[in-house]
Amino acid sequence: MTPYSFAIVGAGWRTEFFLRIAAALPERFRLEGLVVRNPEKGAQITAQWGHHTYPSVDDLLGHTKPEFLIGSVSYGANYEVNRQLLDTGLPALSETPPAATLDQMLELWEAVTRKRGRFQVAEQFTRQPHHAARLAAIRQGRIGPVHKAYVSVCHGYHGTSLIRHFLGAGFDEARILGMSFTDRVLDPGGREGPPRDPGVHEHSQQIALLDFGGGRQAVFDFVGVQYFSPIRNQRMAIRGEWGEVIDEILYTQANSGEPLRLPFHRHVAGANGNLEGDYLKGIQLGEQWVYRNPTAPARLSDEEIAMADVLQGMGEYARGGPEVYPLAEAMQDHYLGLLIREAAESGQPVIARQQPWAEIAGE
């Protein structure tokens, strides 16, 4: 197969994930270049990774012919960059969220719809191995129809993406109650490494209840340090009529009525003297494999596996394949995330109404 060729606009922290994926899977992906406005940053990328950088999208496209473009810039810059990518006419993959405010989302949606743009979003959480395995088990009906979810995993739009997919909520309207709290915890550091002051610090915690109707409710709970802290772990509960998933265990019962406790077991090459390599093979539930690593045997983290899966899907989409993560889905994720913040800050309930992208997506 000819590798999928792409180019990136941006040179931030998230861009490095795409650089590592392209380096680990050269038989699948070919990075044509990057748009980097800062010459010094561009020189660093070229020196470290060997890729050409360009000062503008026009300059990039004057020298390369990528099949699709990736916008990988900051939260506040996404909207303007996505409008620019749309104008190229090439398929585009936006980092999350595709726009910062509701007004920007509405304007971007109108522009993409009017120009019939081929636009997707790099929402990766449903493709992370542990979440993908849970979703596979749920969609197989292992715990029956799902009506409750407690998600303390990730912030804003990522959290609402998981909630919507676990509950099958789609673009349904929702009533949202939210509150903000302060959590005191040892500072774990972050993107830059260990903390300068490793003492106890206060961090904001957001909790919200989302009611989608039909007996379907979810609790969103997140403290920012969870992405890096070993003492603020991810927690999850998904309840169905016939069982539930609590973190890494699925509880249900056999046809005989006997209770079953089935762990999600990760199969990893390279442990305990195994000489196959160092990578995730897949995840097993009981006697069934519910997830197989689509990037094996590449040495990638779970986050990179998920992003590589998105990148693979985007390549297929650029060549006429199915959508990866439609813009409408990402708009709904961020819309709910904005309303969670509004409810938490105001202390008042808010209603998520159907937006234009819901109307189109529902046709």
KOLZA-958994 format. One record per residue (C-alpha): residue in one letter; x, y, z. Coordinates in steps of 0.02 Angstrom, whole numbers, plus 50000, padded with zeros to 5 digits. Layout:
N
BAVEX  res      x      y      z
BAVEX    a      X      Y      Z
...
***
This chain:
363
BAVEX  res      x      y      z
BAVEX    m  50000  50000  50000
BAVEX    t  50061  50174  49959
BAVEX    p  50085  50270  50122
BAVEX    y  49958  50405  50160
BAVEX    s  50039  50575  50133
BAVEX    f  49995  50721  50244
BAVEX    a  50059  50888  50306
BAVEX    i  50038  50976  50472
BAVEX    v  49999  51156  50513
BAVEX    g  50072  51190  50685
BAVEX    a  50222  51142  50790
BAVEX    g  50157  51127  50968
BAVEX    w  50156  50987  51094
BAVEX    r  50018  50889  51004
BAVEX    t  50114  50897  50840
BAVEX    e  50251  50792  50917
BAVEX    f  50128  50646  50933
BAVEX    f  50103  50646  50743
BAVEX    l  50291  50658  50718
BAVEX    r  50320  50505  50828
BAVEX    i  50182  50408  50740
BAVEX    a  50251  50447  50567
BAVEX    a  50424  50394  50625
BAVEX    a  50359  50231  50699
BAVEX    l  50252  50184  50549
BAVEX    p  50342  50244  50391
BAVEX    e  50261  50107  50289
BAVEX    r  50091  50185  50324
BAVEX    f  50121  50372  50335
BAVEX    r  50228  50498  50243
BAVEX    l  50241  50671  50318
BAVEX    e  50270  50796  50177
BAVEX    g  50311  50944  50287
BAVEX    l  50249  51064  50419
BAVEX    v  50193  51245  50424
BAVEX    v  50293  51330  50562
BAVEX    r  50289  51519  50574
BAVEX    n  50433  51530  50697
BAVEX    p  50597  51503  50600
BAVEX    e  50692  51445  50753
BAVEX    k  50559  51317  50796
BAVEX    g  50557  51260  50615
BAVEX    a  50745  51236  50616
BAVEX    q  50732  51133  50776
BAVEX    i  50602  51018  50699
BAVEX    t  50706  50994  50542
BAVEX    a  50861  50957  50645
BAVEX    q  50771  50833  50759
BAVEX    w  50650  50750  50641
BAVEX    g  50718  50784  50466
BAVEX    h  50558  50860  50398
BAVEX    h  50550  51019  50294
BAVEX    t  50454  51165  50368
BAVEX    y  50370  51310  50279
BAVEX    p  50314  51482  50338
BAVEX    s  50138  51471  50265
BAVEX    v  50008  51350  50197
BAVEX    d  50027  51424  50023
BAVEX    d  50215  51395  50029
BAVEX    l  50190  51217  50090
BAVEX    l  50068  51176  49951
BAVEX    g  50182  51257  49824
BAVEX    h  50315  51128  49865
BAVEX    t  50217  50973  49917
BAVEX    k  50062  50875  49869
BAVEX    p  49989  50798  50027
BAVEX    e  49828  50698  50021
BAVEX    f  49763  50787  50175
BAVEX    l  49809  50922  50300
BAVEX    i  49812  50919  50490
BAVEX    g  49781  51073  50595
BAVEX    s  49877  51050  50757
BAVEX    v  49877  51219  50843
BAVEX    s  49820  51292  51008
BAVEX    y  49640  51293  51072
BAVEX    g  49617  51477  51029
BAVEX    a  49697  51466  50857
BAVEX    n  49600  51315  50793
BAVEX    y  49455  51412  50717
BAVEX    e  49561  51527  50608
BAVEX    v  49676  51386  50553
BAVEX    n  49527  51275  50510
BAVEX    r  49451  51412  50403
BAVEX    q  49617  51422  50313
BAVEX    l  49625  51233  50288
BAVEX    l  49448  51235  50221
BAVEX    d  49498  51360  50088
BAVEX    t  49631  51240  50019
BAVEX    g  49497  51118  49961
BAVEX    l  49598  50972  50031
BAVEX    p  49528  50850  50159
BAVEX    a  49569  50919  50331
BAVEX    l  49590  50843  50504
BAVEX    s  49571  50966  50647
BAVEX    e  49637  50946  50822
BAVEX    t  49506  50959  50959
BAVEX    p  49403  51064  50978
BAVEX    p  49378  51129  50800
BAVEX    a  49327  51301  50866
BAVEX    a  49330  51382  51038
BAVEX    t  49159  51466  51058
BAVEX    l  48982  51422  51006
BAVEX    d  48980  51568  50883
BAVEX    q  49140  51506  50803
BAVEX    m  49070  51329  50794
BAVEX    l  48914  51391  50706
BAVEX    e  49016  51494  50583
BAVEX    l  49134  51350  50547
BAVEX    w  48990  51230  50524
BAVEX    e  48904  51349  50402
BAVEX    a  49065  51371  50303
BAVEX    v  49103  51184  50293
BAVEX    t  48924  51145  50244
BAVEX    r  48919  51283  50112
BAVEX    k  49086  51232  50035
BAVEX    r  49052  51046  50056
BAVEX    g  49218  51032  50144
BAVEX    r  49292  50862  50186
BAVEX    f  49323  50896  50368
BAVEX    q  49359  50776  50511
BAVEX    v  49417  50795  50691
BAVEX    a  49556  50705  50784
BAVEX    e  49451  50649  50933
BAVEX    q  49549  50498  50993
BAVEX    f  49477  50445  51162
BAVEX    t  49352  50318  51097
BAVEX    r  49498  50237  51005
BAVEX    q  49612  50222  51155
BAVEX    p  49632  50034  51186
BAVEX    h  49546  50024  51356
BAVEX    h  49398  50131  51302
BAVEX    a  49385  50044  51133
BAVEX    a  49379  49877  51223
BAVEX    r  49240  49937  51339
BAVEX    l  49141  50007  51192
BAVEX    a  49160  49844  51098
BAVEX    a  49092  49744  51246
BAVEX    i  48948  49866  51268
BAVEX    r  48902  49861  51084
BAVEX    q  48902  49673  51092
BAVEX    g  48767  49687  51225
BAVEX    r  48873  49612  51364
BAVEX    i  48789  49722  51497
BAVEX    g  48626  49754  51406
BAVEX    p  48556  49926  51362
BAVEX    v  48665  50059  51447
BAVEX    h  48581  50199  51543
BAVEX    k  48710  50263  51668
BAVEX    a  48890  50321  51651
BAVEX    y  49014  50395  51773
BAVEX    v  49167  50463  51682
BAVEX    s  49317  50534  51775
BAVEX    v  49446  50516  51639
BAVEX    c  49473  50672  51536
BAVEX    h  49420  50853  51519
BAVEX    g  49280  50941  51426
BAVEX    y  49247  50881  51249
BAVEX    h  49346  50720  51274
BAVEX    g  49240  50674  51425
BAVEX    t  49077  50713  51336
BAVEX    s  49134  50611  51186
BAVEX    l  49153  50457  51296
BAVEX    i  48987  50492  51383
BAVEX    r  48892  50511  51220
BAVEX    h  48965  50351  51149
BAVEX    f  48940  50247  51306
BAVEX    l  48759  50302  51319
BAVEX    g  48724  50308  51132
BAVEX    a  48660  50485  51161
BAVEX    g  48700  50551  50987
BAVEX    f  48639  50731  50970
BAVEX    d  48499  50717  51098
BAVEX    e  48455  50869  51203
BAVEX    a  48515  50864  51382
BAVEX    r  48487  50951  51548
BAVEX    i  48652  50990  51635
BAVEX    l  48688  51029  51818
BAVEX    g  48865  51077  51864
BAVEX    m  48975  51132  52008
BAVEX    s  49157  51179  52032
BAVEX    f  49261  51125  52180
BAVEX    t  49440  51136  52239
BAVEX    d  49544  50978  52256
BAVEX    r  49705  50981  52358
BAVEX    v  49837  50861  52294
BAVEX    l  50024  50842  52272
BAVEX    d  50076  50925  52110
BAVEX    p  50130  50790  51986
BAVEX    g  50206  50907  51857
BAVEX    g  50148  50906  51678
BAVEX    r  50206  50922  51498
BAVEX    e  50369  51003  51551
BAVEX    g  50415  50863  51671
BAVEX    p  50424  50852  51862
BAVEX    p  50354  50997  51963
BAVEX    r  50466  51139  52019
BAVEX    d  50371  51143  52184
BAVEX    p  50316  50964  52224
BAVEX    g  50206  51016  52368
BAVEX    v  50018  51011  52390
BAVEX    h  49924  51131  52276
BAVEX    e  49744  51172  52242
BAVEX    h  49670  51118  52076
BAVEX    s  49499  51149  52002
BAVEX    q  49377  51003  51996
BAVEX    q  49224  51007  51884
BAVEX    i  49075  50893  51916
BAVEX    a  48918  50889  51811
BAVEX    l  48761  50784  51794
BAVEX    l  48696  50763  51617
BAVEX    d  48518  50700  51591
BAVEX    f  48483  50646  51412
BAVEX    g  48306  50587  51447
BAVEX    g  48240  50411  51430
BAVEX    g  48320  50363  51596
BAVEX    r  48496  50400  51531
BAVEX    q  48609  50500  51646
BAVEX    a  48795  50530  51660
BAVEX    v  48912  50605  51787
BAVEX    f  49063  50701  51722
BAVEX    d  49202  50723  51851
BAVEX    f  49376  50787  51815
BAVEX    v  49526  50866  51901
BAVEX    g  49657  50933  51783
BAVEX    v  49803  50841  51863
BAVEX    q  49727  50672  51818
BAVEX    y  49821  50669  51653
BAVEX    f  49988  50660  51744
BAVEX    s  49955  50616  51926
BAVEX    p  49986  50439  51992
BAVEX    i  49874  50477  52142
BAVEX    r  49722  50545  52046
BAVEX    n  49680  50398  51936
BAVEX    q  49549  50375  51802
BAVEX    r  49384  50307  51865
BAVEX    m  49238  50243  51764
BAVEX    a  49072  50155  51788
BAVEX    i  48953  50109  51647
BAVEX    r  48790  50028  51698
BAVEX    g  48673  49926  51591
BAVEX    e  48518  49825  51628
BAVEX    w  48614  49662  51636
BAVEX    g  48777  49716  51714
BAVEX    e  48907  49852  51728
BAVEX    v  49086  49896  51688
BAVEX    i  49186  49964  51836
BAVEX    d  49358  50020  51778
BAVEX    e  49443  49861  51715
BAVEX    i  49308  49735  51766
BAVEX    l  49145  49687  51681
BAVEX    y  49009  49616  51796
BAVEX    t  48865  49520  51721
BAVEX    q  48782  49350  51739
BAVEX    a  48782  49191  51637
BAVEX    n  48626  49119  51556
BAVEX    s  48620  49001  51704
BAVEX    g  48601  49149  51820
BAVEX    e  48774  49131  51894
BAVEX    p  48866  49297  51921
BAVEX    l  49018  49330  51812
BAVEX    r  49167  49443  51847
BAVEX    l  49268  49466  51688
BAVEX    p  49428  49569  51688
BAVEX    f  49488  49665  51535
BAVEX    h  49660  49586  51517
BAVEX    r  49797  49675  51420
BAVEX    h  49913  49564  51316
BAVEX    v  50083  49647  51300
BAVEX    a  50235  49584  51205
BAVEX    g  50406  49603  51284
BAVEX    a  50363  49568  51466
BAVEX    n  50441  49433  51575
BAVEX    g  50574  49383  51450
BAVEX    n  50459  49380  51298
BAVEX    l  50562  49422  51143
BAVEX    e  50425  49473  51021
BAVEX    g  50455  49659  51047
BAVEX    d  50382  49793  51160
BAVEX    y  50204  49834  51113
BAVEX    l  50022  49807  51157
BAVEX    k  49945  49658  51069
BAVEX    g  49765  49681  51121
BAVEX    i  49636  49664  51259
BAVEX    q  49541  49507  51308
BAVEX    l  49375  49495  51400
BAVEX    g  49341  49321  51464
BAVEX    e  49376  49205  51318
BAVEX    q  49353  49340  51187
BAVEX    w  49474  49468  51119
BAVEX    v  49378  49632  51113
BAVEX    y  49522  49740  51051
BAVEX    r  49674  49712  50941
BAVEX    n  49807  49844  50922
BAVEX    p  49797  49912  50743
BAVEX    t  49976  49978  50752
BAVEX    a  50065  49822  50816
BAVEX    p  50211  49793  50824
BAVEX    a  50254  49979  50829
BAVEX    r  50311  50042  51001
BAVEX    l  50178  50172  51039
BAVEX    s  50085  50229  51195
BAVEX    d  49898  50205  51209
BAVEX    e  49872  50388  51163
BAVEX    e  49983  50368  51010
BAVEX    i  49896  50207  50960
BAVEX    a  49729  50299  50962
BAVEX    m  49797  50446  50863
BAVEX    a  49879  50329  50738
BAVEX    d  49711  50244  50717
BAVEX    v  49632  50414  50682
BAVEX    l  49772  50453  50559
BAVEX    q  49745  50287  50471
BAVEX    g  49559  50321  50458
BAVEX    m  49594  50496  50391
BAVEX    g  49704  50424  50256
BAVEX    e  49567  50305  50205
BAVEX    y  49440  50447  50210
BAVEX    a  49550  50554  50097
BAVEX    r  49549  50411  49971
BAVEX    g  49360  50395  49974
BAVEX    g  49334  50291  50131
BAVEX    p  49211  50320  50275
BAVEX    e  49217  50464  50396
BAVEX    v  49336  50454  50544
BAVEX    y  49261  50570  50674
BAVEX    p  49138  50687  50589
BAVEX    l  49141  50873  50623
BAVEX    a  48962  50863  50687
BAVEX    e  49013  50740  50823
BAVEX    a  49157  50849  50881
BAVEX    m  49045  51003  50880
BAVEX    q  48921  50915  50994
BAVEX    d  49061  50857  51111
BAVEX    h  49127  51034  51132
BAVEX    y  48953  51110  51144
BAVEX    l  48915  50998  51292
BAVEX    g  49085  51036  51367
BAVEX    l  49051  51223  51356
BAVEX    l  48883  51200  51440
BAVEX    i  48962  51098  51580
BAVEX    r  49079  51244  51612
BAVEX    e  48934  51367  51605
BAVEX    a  48830  51264  51728
BAVEX    a  48979  51243  51845
BAVEX    e  49020  51429  51845
BAVEX    s  48840  51490  51862
BAVEX    g  48773  51356  51979
BAVEX    q  48616  51353  51873
BAVEX    p  48550  51212  51762
BAVEX    v  48571  51234  51575
BAVEX    i  48489  51148  51427
BAVEX    a  48584  51081  51277
BAVEX    r  48472  51120  51129
BAVEX    q  48489  51042  50958
BAVEX    q  48609  51140  50848
BAVEX    p  48622  51148  50657
BAVEX    w  48750  51008  50651
BAVEX    a  48629  50894  50743
BAVEX    e  48494  50928  50615
BAVEX    i  48607  50887  50468
BAVEX    a  48686  50735  50552
BAVEX    g  48513  50666  50592
BAVEX    e  48452  50669  50411
***
